[in-house]
Amino acid sequence: MTVESSYVPIENYAVIGDLHTVALVGKNGSIDWCCLPRFDSPSVFGALLDAQQGGSFSIAPPETEGMRHTQLYLPETNILITGFLSVDGVGEITDFMPIKQTGSPPHKHYLIRSVAVVRGACPSERSLPRSRRD
């Protein structure tokens, strides 16, 4: 695999956020960009800019012939569903970042990921390589 082919095209990302920061979630199930706790903080996941050392959080089934990827937001929300459709089954990853409610204790930043098999068999692989920045 070449370095160029390890980057996801920017149009294959969707955004989730909590009004303080955002994460970019690829159609391949990988979070490749997220700065915490704010937009201007150092990146926790930076594979968007450095696929080899930037770090990411990936949950996805192994690629198979004819697999299709979809992304959509639940209506009127910032809850993202990434779908994986293959001849063996259908899997979904639901991603979101909860927003602090007025009057609640100080904000903690959460990135919630839920994995579900909707139909058939859809085994998933998880990867959380740490960022190797100086």
Secondary structure, DSSP 4 states (H G I P E B T S, - for coil): --TGGGSPPGGGEEEEE-SS-EEEEETTSEEEEEESSSTTSPEEE-TTT-TTTS--EEEEPPP-TT-EEEEEEPTTS--EEEEEE-SSEEEEEEEE-PPPPTTSSSP----EEEEEEEEE----EEE-PPP---
